[in-house]
Amino acid sequence: MSQRTQHPIAQIVGTYARPYASRFSAGIFLQLLARIPQRVPALVIGVAVDALLIGSAAYTLPLVPDAWIPTGQTAQFWFTVGLLALAVSLRGGLDWLSALLTFGATVDTIHDVRIATYDAVLGLEMGYFDDTGSGSVMSVLNNDVNNLRNLSGALTRAIMFGGQVVVAYAFMLLLNWQLALAVGLFPVVLAGGGRIYSRLLEQRYTRVREQVGSVNDRLGDAIDGISTVKAFTKEAHESRRLAAHSREYLKANWSTVRLRVGFDGFSWSLSNLTHAGLLLFGGFWVLNGPPLFFTRELTAGTLFTFLMYTKSFLAPVRAMSTDVIDAYENGHASAKRVYDTLTETRTVDADDGPDIAVTDGHVAYEDVTFSYTGDGETISGVSFDARPGELVGVVGSTGAGKSTLLKLLFRFYDPDSGTIRIDGRAIQSHSIRSVRDAIGFVSQDPFLFDGTVRENVAYAEPGADHERIVRAAKLAGAHEFITDLDAGYDTEVGERGVLLSGGQRQRIAIARAILHDPDILVFDEATSHVDNETEIRIKESFDSLAADHTTFVIAHRLSTVRDADRILVLDDGELVEEGTHEGLLDRDGIYADLWRVQVGEFDAVSESFVADGGARESGREVGR
C-alpha cells in the first residue's frame, strides 16, 4: 500500500509548483492589486450622486487630497468619468497580466505532475498492475491529473474572491464602519455552513473519482476486446455492463449534485435576504437618522455605494462557499489519487544493485518457489540447469506455471525462496536493468507500438542503424515481408500493430528481441496464434538463434520444441520431467501423453493423465 497523507495538495504543490513560485506569486500579487481599481467605480459613483445629483455633500474621496479634485460641477463630472475609465483600464490590464502568469505556471505544473506520475507508474512492480485495472491507471494519469486544473482554478479564484471581499470591506469601513460591521455578519454565517458543506462534499467527490476509474476499466476492456465482442454479438451485453458501472457513477455524481444544489439554495437565499435587509435598514437610516445604537450619518450616495459593494461583496463570498469549495473538493479528490500513485510503495528500483556481467548465458534455477498471493504455490521447488547455447523448451498444461517460471528470470517478480543464477551470479543481487538488458523477450501476444516497422524493431535501441535493423529482421524471418510492404521499413503498423497480420507482428517482435544481441532469449508461446507456415518460419528463427544464445521457448505446440536440446515439463508448478523429445517419449510420462493428444492419438492417452488433468483443472490455483 502507498503512504497516505492528510495533505496531498500541500505535498503536490510543494514539490511541483515550487519551481514556478515566482510566476505564481507575481500573478497572485497582480490579481490582488487589481481588486483596488475594481472597487473604485462604486465609490466614485456614490460620491458623484451625493455631490453632483443630489447636492447633499461635497465632492470628496477617501485618501484623495481635496487639492486634486476640481471645483466646478462640469469639471467634477469629467473627473468622475476619467477616474472610472482609468479604474476599468487598470483593472483589466492587471487581471490580464495576472492570468497570463498564473495560467502559464499552472500548465507547466500540470505537465510536471503528469510526467512524474507516469514515471512513477512505469516504476511500479508487476504485482501492482495485476491488482489494478488499466482503466483506473489511465484515469489517474489522464482524468485526475487534468482535474488538478480545477484545484488550481479554485485556489486562484479563492484568492481573487478573497481580495474582492477584503478590498470591498475596507472601503465599506472607510465609508461607514458601523453599517459595515452589520453587513459583516453575512460571511460569518455562510462560512459556518460552508465548512459543513466542504466536509460532506469531500466524501462524495472521492467516491466520484473512484467510479470514474471503474467506468474507464469497463470501457478499456470492451474496446480492447472489440473483435471478441462483435464475434459473439455481445454489443448489447457490453452496453448493459457499462450501463451498470455508469449508473454507479451517476449515483455518486447525483449525490454530489443534490448536496451542491441544496447549499447553493441556502447561500442564494441568505445573500438575497442580506441585500434586501441592507436596502430596508439603510433606507430607514437615510430617512430617519441613525437607528438603535448607531451614531453615524448615512447619505443616499453612501447607501448606493454600500448596495453596490454589498452585491460585489456577497457574490464572491457566496462563490467561495459554493463554486470554489466544489472545485476544490473535486480537485482534492483527484490530488489524493495522484499522490497515492506517486507514493505507491510497490516500486521497483531498476538499479537496485551492481550490474550483472553476462558472458555465456548459463541459467540455473535452484529450488525456486513462488506464489502470487501467498495462498498457493504457483512454482514449487523448481531446479534445472540450462547450459550456454542450449535451446530449452518449457511445456505443460494450461496454468502449469510455464510463463511464471520465466517471468522470474526477468525479475518481474522475485522468488519466495530459492535462487536463480545467470553465469553463476544470483540475479536478485544484481540490478534489474542489467538483468533484463541481457535477455530478449517475445510474448505470445506481441505488442507493437503505433509507429513504423523500423521504430518497433529498434525499440530497445532507437539509435540502431539500418544495417543492424535489417540483420535482426533477417534472423527473425521478417525481412522478406517487410520489403514487400508499401513503405518497407517505414510502413506504419497502426495502434498495437493492427495493420499487420498476427504472424508479421510476431516476427517483428522477434526481430526487436534480438536486435541488441542478448545472451538469453525467451519466447513465450510465440507460435500459439500463427498458422503452420508461420510456425515453421518462426521455428527456423529459433534454430538459427540457438547456436549463439541460450534460448527458452515456452510452447503449447510441442512440435515447436521437438528439436530442443532440453525440454522442461511443468505440472501444477512442479518440474516433473526433463529431457529430450525422444527421451521423454520413451519415459512414457506426462510429456508422452501431451504429445499423443497433439498428434491425435487420443486412444493411447493414459487414464491417469485424463484423471489427473481433471483434478489439476479443478484444484489448481493461479498458474500463469
C-alpha positions as CSV (number, residue, x, y, z in Angstrom):
1,M,0.0,0.0,0.0
2,S,1.1,3.5,-0.6
3,Q,2.0,6.0,2.1
4,R,-1.2,8.0,2.8
5,T,-1.2,11.7,3.7
6,Q,-3.8,14.1,5.0
7,H,-2.4,16.9,2.9
8,P,-1.8,15.6,-0.7
9,I,-2.4,19.1,-2.1
10,A,0.4,20.6,0.1
11,Q,2.7,17.8,-1.0
12,I,2.0,18.2,-4.7
13,V,2.1,22.0,-4.6
14,G,5.3,22.0,-2.5
15,T,7.0,19.6,-4.9
16,Y,5.8,20.5,-8.4
17,A,4.6,24.2,-8.1
18,R,7.7,25.4,-6.3
19,P,9.8,25.8,-9.4
20,Y,7.2,28.3,-10.7
21,A,6.6,30.1,-7.4
22,S,7.9,33.4,-8.7
23,R,5.3,33.4,-11.5
24,F,2.5,32.2,-9.2
25,S,3.4,34.9,-6.6
26,A,3.6,37.7,-9.2
27,G,0.3,36.6,-10.7
28,I,-1.4,36.5,-7.3
29,F,0.0,39.9,-6.3
30,L,-1.3,41.5,-9.5
31,Q,-4.6,39.8,-9.1
32,L,-4.9,41.3,-5.5
33,L,-3.7,44.6,-6.8
34,A,-6.5,44.6,-9.4
35,R,-9.1,44.4,-6.8
36,I,-8.4,48.0,-5.7
37,P,-9.4,49.7,-9.1
38,Q,-12.2,47.2,-9.3
39,R,-13.8,48.9,-6.2
40,V,-13.1,52.4,-7.3
41,P,-16.2,52.9,-9.6
42,A,-18.8,52.2,-6.9
43,L,-17.1,54.6,-4.6
44,V,-16.7,57.4,-7.2
45,I,-20.3,56.9,-8.4
46,G,-21.6,57.2,-4.8
47,V,-19.7,60.4,-4.2
48,A,-20.9,61.8,-7.5
49,V,-24.5,61.0,-6.7
50,D,-24.3,63.0,-3.4
51,A,-22.2,65.9,-4.8
52,L,-23.5,66.3,-8.4
53,L,-27.0,64.9,-8.5
54,I,-28.5,65.4,-5.0
55,G,-26.1,68.2,-3.8
56,S,-26.2,66.9,-0.3
57,A,-22.5,66.7,0.3
58,A,-19.1,68.0,-1.0
59,Y,-17.2,66.1,-3.7
60,T,-14.6,64.3,-1.5
61,L,-12.9,60.9,-2.0
62,P,-11.3,58.9,0.8
63,L,-7.5,59.1,0.7
64,V,-7.5,61.7,-2.1
65,P,-6.4,65.2,-1.2
66,D,-9.0,67.9,-1.9
67,A,-6.5,69.9,-3.9
68,W,-6.5,67.1,-6.6
69,I,-10.3,67.4,-7.1
70,P,-11.6,70.1,-9.5
71,T,-14.2,72.7,-8.1
72,G,-16.8,73.1,-10.8
73,Q,-19.6,70.6,-11.4
74,T,-18.8,70.1,-15.0
75,A,-15.1,69.6,-14.2
76,Q,-16.1,67.2,-11.4
77,F,-18.3,65.2,-13.8
78,W,-15.4,64.7,-16.3
79,F,-13.1,64.0,-13.4
80,T,-15.5,61.2,-12.4
81,V,-15.6,59.8,-16.0
82,G,-11.8,59.9,-16.1
83,L,-11.5,58.0,-12.8
84,L,-14.0,55.4,-14.0
85,A,-12.1,54.9,-17.3
86,L,-8.8,54.7,-15.5
87,A,-10.1,52.2,-12.9
88,V,-11.6,49.9,-15.6
89,S,-8.5,50.0,-17.8
90,L,-6.1,49.4,-14.8
91,R,-8.2,46.5,-13.5
92,G,-8.4,44.9,-17.0
93,G,-4.6,45.2,-17.6
94,L,-3.7,43.8,-14.1
95,D,-6.1,40.9,-14.5
96,W,-4.8,40.1,-18.0
97,L,-1.2,40.0,-16.8
98,S,-2.1,38.0,-13.7
99,A,-3.9,35.4,-15.8
100,L,-1.0,35.1,-18.2
101,L,1.4,34.4,-15.3
102,T,-0.8,32.1,-13.2
103,F,-2.3,30.1,-16.1
104,G,1.2,29.6,-17.6
105,A,2.6,28.4,-14.3
106,T,-0.4,26.1,-13.9
107,V,0.1,24.5,-17.3
108,D,3.8,23.9,-16.5
109,T,3.0,22.4,-13.1
110,I,0.4,20.1,-14.5
111,H,2.9,18.9,-17.2
112,D,5.5,18.1,-14.5
113,V,2.9,16.3,-12.4
114,R,1.8,14.2,-15.4
115,I,5.3,13.2,-16.3
116,A,6.2,12.4,-12.6
117,T,3.1,10.3,-12.2
118,Y,3.7,8.5,-15.5
119,D,7.3,7.8,-14.4
120,A,6.0,6.6,-11.1
121,V,3.6,4.2,-12.8
122,L,6.4,2.8,-15.0
123,G,8.5,2.2,-11.9
124,L,5.9,0.0,-10.2
125,E,6.3,-3.7,-9.8
126,M,4.2,-6.1,-11.9
127,G,2.0,-7.0,-8.9
128,Y,0.5,-3.5,-8.9
129,F,-0.8,-4.0,-12.5
130,D,-2.1,-7.4,-11.5
131,D,-4.3,-5.8,-8.9
132,T,-5.2,-2.5,-10.6
133,G,-7.2,-2.2,-13.8
134,S,-5.6,-0.4,-16.7
135,G,-8.7,1.9,-16.8
136,S,-8.0,3.0,-13.3
137,V,-4.4,3.7,-14.0
138,M,-5.4,5.7,-17.1
139,S,-8.0,7.6,-15.1
140,V,-5.3,8.8,-12.7
141,L,-2.8,9.7,-15.5
142,N,-5.4,11.5,-17.6
143,N,-8.6,12.5,-15.7
144,D,-7.2,13.1,-12.3
145,V,-4.0,14.9,-13.4
146,N,-6.1,17.1,-15.7
147,N,-8.6,17.6,-12.9
148,L,-5.8,19.3,-10.8
149,R,-6.5,22.3,-13.0
150,N,-9.8,22.6,-11.1
151,L,-7.8,22.7,-7.9
152,S,-5.5,25.4,-9.3
153,G,-8.5,27.3,-10.6
154,A,-10.2,27.0,-7.2
155,L,-7.2,28.3,-5.4
156,T,-6.8,31.2,-7.8
157,R,-10.5,32.1,-7.6
158,A,-10.3,31.9,-3.8
159,I,-7.5,34.4,-3.8
160,M,-9.3,36.7,-6.2
161,F,-12.6,36.5,-4.4
162,G,-10.9,36.9,-1.1
163,G,-9.2,40.0,-2.4
164,Q,-12.5,41.4,-3.6
165,V,-14.1,40.8,-0.2
166,V,-11.2,42.4,1.7
167,V,-10.9,45.4,-0.5
168,A,-14.7,45.9,-0.7
169,Y,-15.0,45.6,3.1
170,A,-12.1,48.0,3.6
171,F,-13.9,50.7,1.5
172,M,-17.1,50.0,3.4
173,L,-15.3,50.5,6.7
174,L,-14.0,53.8,5.4
175,L,-17.5,55.0,4.4
176,N,-19.4,53.8,7.4
177,W,-17.8,51.4,9.8
178,Q,-21.0,50.8,11.8
179,L,-23.0,49.7,8.8
180,A,-20.0,47.6,7.6
181,L,-19.9,45.7,10.9
182,A,-23.6,44.8,10.4
183,V,-23.1,43.6,6.9
184,G,-20.1,41.5,8.1
185,L,-22.4,39.1,9.9
186,F,-23.3,37.5,6.5
187,P,-19.9,35.9,5.7
188,V,-19.6,34.6,9.2
189,V,-22.9,32.7,8.9
190,L,-22.1,31.5,5.4
191,A,-18.5,30.4,6.4
192,G,-20.0,28.1,9.1
193,G,-22.3,26.5,6.6
194,G,-19.5,26.2,4.1
195,R,-17.4,24.3,6.5
196,I,-20.1,21.6,6.9
197,Y,-20.7,21.6,3.2
198,S,-16.9,21.1,2.5
199,R,-16.7,18.0,4.8
200,L,-19.8,16.4,3.2
201,L,-18.6,17.2,-0.3
202,E,-15.1,15.7,0.1
203,Q,-16.5,12.2,0.8
204,R,-18.8,12.4,-2.2
205,Y,-16.1,13.5,-4.6
206,T,-13.7,10.7,-3.5
207,R,-16.5,8.3,-4.5
208,V,-17.0,10.1,-7.8
209,R,-13.3,9.8,-8.8
210,E,-13.3,6.1,-7.9
211,Q,-16.3,5.5,-10.1
212,V,-14.6,7.3,-13.0
213,G,-11.8,4.7,-12.8
214,S,-14.3,1.9,-12.7
215,V,-16.1,3.2,-15.8
216,N,-12.7,3.6,-17.6
217,D,-11.8,-0.1,-16.7
218,R,-15.1,-1.3,-18.3
219,L,-14.6,0.9,-21.4
220,G,-11.0,-0.2,-21.8
221,D,-11.9,-3.9,-21.7
222,A,-14.7,-3.5,-24.2
223,I,-12.6,-1.5,-26.7
224,D,-9.5,-3.7,-26.4
225,G,-11.7,-6.8,-27.0
226,I,-13.9,-5.3,-29.6
227,S,-13.3,-8.1,-32.1
228,T,-14.4,-10.7,-29.5
229,V,-17.5,-8.5,-28.6
230,K,-18.5,-8.4,-32.2
231,A,-17.7,-12.0,-33.0
232,F,-20.1,-13.1,-30.2
233,T,-22.6,-10.3,-31.0
234,K,-22.3,-9.2,-27.4
235,E,-22.7,-5.4,-28.1
236,A,-25.9,-5.3,-26.1
237,H,-24.4,-7.3,-23.2
238,E,-21.4,-4.9,-23.1
239,S,-23.7,-1.9,-23.2
240,R,-25.6,-3.3,-20.2
241,R,-22.4,-3.9,-18.3
242,L,-21.2,-0.3,-19.0
243,A,-24.6,1.0,-18.0
244,A,-24.3,-0.7,-14.6
245,H,-20.9,0.9,-14.0
246,S,-22.1,4.2,-15.3
247,R,-25.2,4.0,-13.1
248,E,-22.9,3.8,-10.0
249,Y,-21.0,6.8,-11.3
250,L,-24.4,8.6,-11.8
251,K,-25.4,7.8,-8.3
252,A,-22.2,9.1,-6.9
253,N,-22.4,12.2,-9.0
254,W,-26.1,12.8,-8.3
255,S,-25.3,12.7,-4.6
256,T,-22.8,15.5,-5.1
257,V,-25.3,17.5,-7.2
258,R,-28.0,17.2,-4.6
259,L,-25.7,18.5,-1.9
260,R,-24.5,21.3,-4.0
261,V,-27.9,22.4,-5.2
262,G,-29.1,22.4,-1.6
263,F,-26.2,24.5,-0.3
264,D,-26.5,26.8,-3.3
265,G,-30.1,27.5,-2.5
266,F,-29.2,28.2,1.1
267,S,-26.4,30.6,0.2
268,W,-28.6,32.3,-2.5
269,S,-31.4,32.9,-0.1
270,L,-29.0,34.2,2.6
271,S,-27.4,36.5,0.1
272,N,-30.6,38.0,-1.2
273,L,-32.0,38.4,2.3
274,T,-28.9,40.3,3.3
275,H,-29.1,42.6,0.3
276,A,-32.8,43.2,0.8
277,G,-32.3,43.8,4.5
278,L,-29.5,46.3,3.8
279,L,-31.8,48.2,1.5
280,L,-34.6,48.4,4.0
281,F,-32.3,49.1,7.0
282,G,-30.2,51.6,5.1
283,G,-33.2,53.4,3.6
284,F,-34.7,53.8,7.1
285,W,-31.3,55.1,8.3
286,V,-31.2,57.7,5.4
287,L,-34.7,58.9,6.0
288,N,-34.9,58.9,9.8
289,G,-31.3,59.1,11.0
290,P,-29.2,56.6,12.9
291,P,-31.4,53.8,14.4
292,L,-30.9,51.9,17.7
293,F,-27.3,52.3,19.0
294,F,-25.8,53.5,15.6
295,T,-24.5,57.1,15.6
296,R,-23.0,57.8,12.2
297,E,-25.0,59.7,9.5
298,L,-25.8,57.8,6.2
299,T,-26.4,59.6,2.9
300,A,-28.2,58.3,-0.1
301,G,-25.0,58.2,-2.1
302,T,-23.2,56.3,0.6
303,L,-26.1,53.8,0.8
304,F,-26.0,53.4,-3.0
305,T,-22.2,52.7,-2.8
306,F,-22.9,50.2,0.0
307,L,-25.5,48.4,-2.0
308,M,-23.1,48.1,-4.9
309,Y,-20.3,47.0,-2.6
310,T,-22.6,44.6,-0.8
311,K,-23.6,43.0,-4.1
312,S,-19.9,42.6,-5.1
313,F,-19.1,41.6,-1.6
314,L,-21.9,39.0,-1.3
315,A,-21.3,37.4,-4.7
316,P,-17.6,36.4,-4.1
317,V,-18.4,35.2,-0.6
318,R,-21.2,33.0,-2.0
319,A,-18.9,31.9,-4.8
320,M,-16.2,30.9,-2.4
321,S,-18.8,28.9,-0.4
322,T,-20.2,27.0,-3.4
323,D,-18.2,27.1,-6.7
324,V,-14.7,27.4,-5.1
325,I,-15.4,24.7,-2.5
326,D,-16.9,22.4,-5.1
327,A,-13.9,22.8,-7.5
328,Y,-11.5,22.5,-4.5
329,E,-13.0,19.2,-3.3
330,N,-13.2,17.8,-6.8
331,G,-9.5,18.7,-7.3
332,H,-8.7,17.5,-3.8
333,A,-10.2,14.0,-4.5
334,S,-8.0,13.8,-7.7
335,A,-5.0,15.1,-5.8
336,K,-5.3,12.2,-3.3
337,R,-5.4,9.6,-6.1
338,V,-2.4,11.2,-7.9
339,Y,-0.4,11.5,-4.7
340,D,-1.3,7.8,-3.8
341,T,0.2,6.8,-7.1
342,L,3.3,9.0,-6.7
343,T,3.9,7.5,-3.2
344,E,2.9,3.9,-4.1
345,T,5.4,1.7,-2.2
346,R,5.2,-1.3,-4.6
347,T,8.0,0.1,-6.7
348,V,10.9,-1.4,-8.5
349,D,14.4,0.1,-8.3
350,A,15.8,-0.8,-11.7
351,D,19.3,0.0,-10.3
352,D,18.9,-1.9,-7.0
353,G,22.4,-3.5,-7.2
354,P,25.5,-3.8,-9.3
355,D,25.2,-4.7,-12.9
356,I,25.4,-8.3,-13.8
357,A,28.2,-9.4,-16.1
358,V,26.7,-11.9,-18.6
359,T,29.3,-13.6,-20.8
360,D,27.9,-17.1,-21.5
361,G,24.2,-17.1,-20.8
362,H,24.3,-20.1,-18.3
363,V,21.0,-20.1,-16.5
364,A,20.3,-22.1,-13.3
365,Y,17.2,-22.4,-11.1
366,E,17.9,-23.7,-7.6
367,D,14.9,-24.9,-5.6
368,V,12.8,-21.9,-6.7
369,T,9.4,-21.4,-5.1
370,F,6.9,-18.6,-5.9
371,S,3.3,-17.6,-5.3
372,Y,1.3,-14.6,-6.5
373,T,-1.0,-14.4,-3.5
374,G,0.8,-16.3,-0.8
375,D,-2.1,-18.8,-0.6
376,G,-0.9,-21.4,-3.0
377,E,2.5,-22.0,-4.8
378,T,2.5,-21.3,-8.5
379,I,6.1,-22.5,-8.8
380,S,7.2,-25.2,-6.3
381,G,10.8,-26.2,-5.7
382,V,11.9,-26.0,-9.4
383,S,15.6,-26.7,-10.1
384,F,17.2,-27.0,-13.6
385,D,20.4,-26.0,-15.4
386,A,20.4,-24.5,-18.9
387,R,23.8,-24.5,-20.4
388,P,25.1,-21.7,-22.7
389,G,23.8,-22.0,-26.3
390,E,21.1,-24.6,-25.4
391,L,17.6,-24.4,-26.8
392,V,15.3,-25.2,-23.8
393,G,11.6,-26.0,-24.3
394,V,9.1,-25.4,-21.5
395,V,5.9,-27.3,-21.8
396,G,2.9,-28.2,-19.7
397,S,-0.9,-28.0,-19.5
398,T,-2.6,-24.6,-19.3
399,G,-1.9,-23.0,-15.9
400,A,1.0,-25.2,-15.1
401,G,3.2,-22.2,-14.4
402,K,5.3,-22.0,-17.7
403,S,5.1,-18.2,-18.2
404,T,5.5,-17.5,-14.5
405,L,8.7,-19.6,-14.4
406,L,10.4,-17.3,-16.9
407,K,8.9,-14.1,-15.6
408,L,11.1,-14.8,-12.5
409,L,14.1,-14.8,-14.8
410,F,13.3,-11.2,-15.8
411,R,12.7,-10.3,-12.2
412,F,9.2,-9.2,-12.9
413,Y,8.7,-11.0,-9.6
414,D,11.3,-12.3,-7.1
415,P,11.0,-15.9,-5.8
416,D,9.7,-16.5,-2.3
417,S,12.6,-18.9,-1.8
418,G,15.4,-20.4,-3.9
419,T,17.9,-18.7,-6.2
420,I,18.1,-18.0,-9.9
421,R,21.6,-17.6,-11.4
422,I,23.0,-16.4,-14.6
423,D,26.6,-17.4,-15.2
424,G,26.8,-18.3,-11.5
425,R,25.6,-15.0,-10.2
426,A,22.3,-14.7,-8.3
427,I,20.1,-12.3,-10.2
428,Q,18.4,-11.0,-7.0
429,S,21.8,-9.5,-6.1
430,H,22.1,-7.5,-9.3
431,S,20.3,-4.6,-10.9
432,I,17.0,-5.3,-12.6
433,R,18.0,-3.1,-15.5
434,S,21.2,-5.1,-16.3
435,V,19.4,-8.5,-15.9
436,R,16.7,-7.5,-18.3
437,D,19.2,-6.0,-20.7
438,A,20.8,-9.4,-21.0
439,I,17.5,-11.1,-22.0
440,G,15.4,-10.7,-25.2
441,F,11.7,-11.4,-24.9
442,V,8.8,-12.2,-27.2
443,S,5.4,-12.7,-25.7
444,Q,2.5,-14.9,-27.0
445,D,0.6,-11.7,-27.9
446,P,3.4,-9.3,-29.1
447,F,2.7,-5.6,-28.5
448,L,3.7,-3.3,-31.3
449,F,3.7,0.5,-30.7
450,D,2.0,2.9,-33.0
451,G,4.7,3.9,-35.4
452,T,6.8,2.4,-38.2
453,V,8.2,-1.1,-38.6
454,R,11.7,0.4,-38.2
455,E,10.8,2.1,-34.9
456,N,9.3,-1.1,-33.5
457,V,12.3,-3.2,-34.4
458,A,14.7,-0.6,-32.9
459,Y,12.5,0.0,-29.8
460,A,15.2,-1.3,-27.4
461,E,17.9,0.6,-29.3
462,P,16.5,3.7,-31.0
463,G,19.9,4.6,-32.4
464,A,20.4,1.4,-34.2
465,D,21.5,1.9,-37.9
466,H,19.6,0.4,-40.9
467,E,22.1,-2.4,-41.4
468,R,21.5,-3.7,-37.8
469,I,17.8,-3.5,-38.2
470,V,17.8,-5.4,-41.4
471,R,20.1,-8.1,-39.9
472,A,17.7,-8.6,-37.0
473,A,14.8,-8.8,-39.3
474,K,16.5,-11.4,-41.5
475,L,17.3,-13.5,-38.5
476,A,13.7,-13.3,-37.4
477,G,12.5,-14.2,-40.9
478,A,10.8,-10.8,-41.3
479,H,12.9,-9.0,-43.9
480,E,11.1,-10.6,-46.9
481,F,7.6,-9.5,-46.0
482,I,8.8,-6.1,-44.7
483,T,10.3,-5.2,-48.0
484,D,7.0,-6.2,-49.7
485,L,5.2,-3.6,-47.7
486,D,4.3,-0.3,-49.4
487,A,6.9,1.7,-47.5
488,G,9.1,-1.1,-46.4
489,Y,10.7,-0.4,-43.0
490,D,8.9,2.9,-42.9
491,T,5.5,1.4,-43.0
492,E,3.1,2.5,-40.3
493,V,1.9,-0.5,-38.2
494,G,-1.1,1.2,-36.6
495,E,-2.1,1.0,-32.9
496,R,-1.0,-2.3,-31.4
497,G,0.2,-3.3,-34.9
498,V,-3.4,-3.7,-36.1
499,L,-2.3,-3.1,-39.8
500,L,-0.2,-6.3,-39.8
501,S,-1.1,-9.9,-39.6
502,G,-0.5,-11.9,-36.4
503,G,2.5,-13.7,-37.9
504,Q,4.0,-10.5,-39.1
505,R,3.6,-8.9,-35.7
506,Q,5.2,-12.0,-34.1
507,R,8.3,-11.9,-36.4
508,I,8.8,-8.1,-35.9
509,A,8.7,-8.8,-32.1
510,I,11.3,-11.5,-32.6
511,A,13.5,-9.0,-34.6
512,R,13.0,-6.5,-31.8
513,A,14.2,-9.0,-29.2
514,I,17.4,-10.0,-31.0
515,L,18.4,-6.5,-32.3
516,H,20.7,-5.8,-29.3
517,D,22.0,-9.4,-29.4
518,P,21.2,-10.5,-25.9
519,D,22.8,-13.6,-24.4
520,I,19.5,-15.1,-23.4
521,L,16.2,-15.2,-25.4
522,V,12.8,-16.1,-24.1
523,F,9.9,-16.9,-26.4
524,D,6.5,-17.2,-24.6
525,E,4.1,-19.2,-26.7
526,A,5.5,-17.4,-29.8
527,T,3.7,-19.8,-32.2
528,S,0.4,-20.1,-30.4
529,H,-1.6,-17.6,-32.6
530,V,0.0,-18.3,-36.0
531,D,-0.6,-20.6,-38.9
532,N,1.5,-23.6,-39.7
533,E,3.6,-21.8,-42.4
534,T,4.4,-19.0,-40.0
535,E,5.2,-21.5,-37.2
536,I,7.8,-23.2,-39.5
537,R,9.4,-19.8,-40.2
538,I,9.5,-18.9,-36.5
539,K,10.9,-22.3,-35.6
540,E,13.6,-21.7,-38.2
541,S,14.4,-18.5,-36.4
542,F,14.7,-20.4,-33.1
543,D,17.1,-22.8,-34.7
544,S,19.3,-20.1,-36.3
545,L,19.5,-18.2,-33.0
546,A,20.0,-21.1,-30.6
547,A,23.7,-21.6,-31.5
548,D,24.7,-18.2,-30.2
549,H,22.1,-17.7,-27.5
550,T,20.6,-19.6,-24.6
551,T,17.1,-19.8,-25.8
552,F,13.9,-20.6,-23.8
553,V,10.8,-21.5,-25.8
554,I,7.5,-21.8,-23.9
555,A,5.3,-23.8,-26.2
556,H,1.8,-25.1,-26.3
557,R,2.5,-26.7,-29.7
558,L,5.1,-29.4,-28.8
559,S,6.2,-29.6,-32.4
560,T,7.9,-26.2,-31.9
561,V,10.3,-27.6,-29.3
562,R,10.6,-31.1,-30.7
563,D,14.3,-30.5,-31.6
564,A,15.1,-28.7,-28.4
565,D,18.3,-29.7,-26.5
566,R,16.3,-30.0,-23.4
567,I,12.6,-29.9,-22.6
568,L,11.2,-29.0,-19.2
569,V,7.8,-30.4,-18.3
570,L,5.8,-28.5,-15.7
571,D,2.7,-29.8,-13.9
572,D,0.9,-27.7,-11.3
573,G,4.0,-25.6,-10.7
574,E,6.4,-28.5,-10.3
575,L,9.1,-29.7,-12.7
576,V,8.0,-33.3,-13.2
577,E,10.0,-34.3,-16.3
578,E,13.2,-33.1,-18.1
579,G,14.9,-34.4,-21.2
580,T,14.9,-34.5,-25.0
581,H,11.8,-35.2,-27.1
582,E,12.8,-38.8,-27.8
583,G,13.9,-39.5,-24.2
584,L,10.6,-38.1,-22.8
585,L,8.5,-40.2,-25.2
586,D,10.5,-43.3,-24.1
587,R,9.7,-42.3,-20.4
588,D,6.0,-42.5,-21.3
589,G,5.0,-39.9,-18.8
590,I,3.1,-36.6,-18.9
591,Y,5.0,-35.3,-22.0
592,A,4.3,-38.5,-23.9
593,D,0.6,-38.1,-23.2
594,L,0.7,-34.4,-24.2
595,W,2.3,-35.5,-27.5
596,R,-0.3,-38.2,-28.1
597,V,-3.0,-35.6,-27.6
598,Q,-1.4,-33.2,-30.1
599,V,-0.9,-35.8,-32.8
600,G,-4.4,-37.1,-32.4
601,E,-3.7,-40.5,-30.7
602,F,-6.4,-40.0,-28.1
603,D,-7.0,-43.7,-27.5
604,A,-3.4,-44.1,-26.4
605,V,-3.5,-41.4,-23.7
606,S,-3.2,-42.9,-20.3
607,E,-6.2,-42.9,-17.9
608,S,-4.1,-41.4,-15.2
609,F,-3.3,-38.4,-17.4
610,V,-7.0,-37.8,-18.1
611,A,-7.9,-38.2,-14.4
612,D,-5.0,-36.1,-13.1
613,G,-5.8,-33.5,-15.7
614,G,-9.3,-33.1,-14.4
615,A,-8.0,-32.8,-10.8
616,R,-5.4,-30.3,-11.9
617,E,-8.0,-28.1,-13.6
618,S,-10.4,-28.2,-10.6
619,G,-7.9,-27.7,-7.9
620,R,-5.2,-25.5,-9.4
621,E,-4.6,-22.0,-8.0
622,V,-3.4,-19.2,-10.3
623,G,-0.7,-20.6,-12.6
624,R,0.3,-18.3,-15.4
